[in-house]
Amino acid sequence: MITSALVASVALVAAEAQAKQKLGPVMSRGSTAYCPCEGSVGRVDARGGGLRWGHVAANGIAYNTLLRMERLARIPGQPPRRYFRVKDVGAPLDIWVPRGWQMNAWGVRKVKFRVVR
């Protein structure tokens, strides 16, 4: 059975493959993680859509911008990712994860990334 998450992941991978060669300069920011935990706002994106692994909140970067991390983002229980899509605001760089323990595992990290043009 093909799920909507699988279809969305395949579409994102295709977009990432097309955009690999058009990268902006390296940027560096402190990052945290957020989740749809009790009392958290991590259930819907800035425009009311759903959030999933591969989405980030980033101030000063346009909604729907594709980011390429310089190193793979690794969070227990999720496949490693290099590409993330800006879907929310409210932090220098805040990576969405589905569980609170994953948010705690990420902690605070400095990440380097490029905007895919």
VENVEN-V476160 format. One record per residue. N is the residue number from 1. RES is the residue in one small letter. PSI is psi in whole degrees, -180 to 180 (none if undefined). NEAR is the number of other C-alpha atoms within 12 Angstrom. Layout:
n: <N | N>
res: <RES | RES>
psi: <PSI | PSI>
near: <NEAR | NEAR>
This chain:
n: <1 | 2 | 3 | 4 | 5 | 6 | 7 | 8 | 9 | 10 | 11 | 12 | 13 | 14 | 15 | 16 | 17 | 18 | 19 | 20 | 21 | 22 | 23 | 24 | 25 | 26 | 27 | 28 | 29 | 30 | 31 | 32 | 33 | 34 | 35 | 36 | 37 | 38 | 39 | 40 | 41 | 42 | 43 | 44 | 45 | 46 | 47 | 48 | 49 | 50 | 51 | 52 | 53 | 54 | 55 | 56 | 57 | 58 | 59 | 60 | 61 | 62 | 63 | 64 | 65 | 66 | 67 | 68 | 69 | 70 | 71 | 72 | 73 | 74 | 75 | 76 | 77 | 78 | 79 | 80 | 81 | 82 | 83 | 84 | 85 | 86 | 87 | 88 | 89 | 90 | 91 | 92 | 93 | 94 | 95 | 96 | 97 | 98 | 99 | 100 | 101 | 102 | 103 | 104 | 105 | 106 | 107 | 108 | 109 | 110 | 111 | 112 | 113 | 114 | 115 | 116 | 117>
res: <m | i | t | s | a | l | v | a | s | v | a | l | v | a | a | e | a | q | a | k | q | k | l | g | p | v | m | s | r | g | s | t | a | y | c | p | c | e | g | s | v | g | r | v | d | a | r | g | g | g | l | r | w | g | h | v | a | a | n | g | i | a | y | n | t | l | l | r | m | e | r | l | a | r | i | p | g | q | p | p | r | r | y | f | r | v | k | d | v | g | a | p | l | d | i | w | v | p | r | g | w | q | m | n | a | w | g | v | r | k | v | k | f | r | v | v | r>
psi: <129 | 125 | 162 | -32 | -40 | -44 | -43 | -39 | -42 | -42 | -41 | -42 | -41 | -43 | -39 | -42 | -40 | -34 | -1 | -35 | -8 | 76 | 140 | -176 | 159 | 132 | 154 | 132 | 153 | 142 | 152 | -175 | 156 | 160 | 170 | 41 | 168 | 127 | -1 | 159 | 9 | 41 | -35 | 153 | -176 | -20 | 14 | 1 | 170 | 153 | 153 | 171 | 127 | -5 | 147 | 159 | 133 | 121 | 141 | 4 | 132 | 146 | 138 | 7 | 139 | 130 | 142 | 115 | 144 | -30 | 152 | 136 | 123 | 121 | 130 | 136 | 0 | 149 | 145 | 144 | 149 | -30 | 136 | 152 | 129 | 117 | 2 | 170 | 170 | 4 | 158 | -49 | 114 | 116 | 129 | 134 | 154 | -18 | 150 | -39 | -30 | -38 | -45 | -36 | -36 | -45 | -135 | 124 | 147 | 128 | 149 | 138 | 169 | 146 | 132 | 124 | none>
near: <6 | 9 | 9 | 12 | 16 | 14 | 13 | 20 | 23 | 15 | 14 | 26 | 22 | 14 | 24 | 28 | 17 | 15 | 21 | 21 | 14 | 17 | 22 | 20 | 16 | 17 | 21 | 20 | 22 | 21 | 28 | 29 | 40 | 41 | 32 | 25 | 19 | 12 | 10 | 17 | 21 | 34 | 26 | 22 | 27 | 23 | 14 | 12 | 15 | 24 | 30 | 31 | 41 | 40 | 42 | 43 | 40 | 35 | 21 | 16 | 24 | 20 | 24 | 26 | 31 | 35 | 45 | 38 | 35 | 23 | 19 | 19 | 34 | 25 | 27 | 19 | 17 | 20 | 15 | 16 | 25 | 31 | 37 | 41 | 40 | 36 | 36 | 37 | 29 | 24 | 22 | 25 | 35 | 35 | 49 | 43 | 37 | 28 | 26 | 23 | 18 | 24 | 30 | 21 | 21 | 28 | 20 | 18 | 21 | 21 | 27 | 24 | 29 | 29 | 33 | 31 | 19>
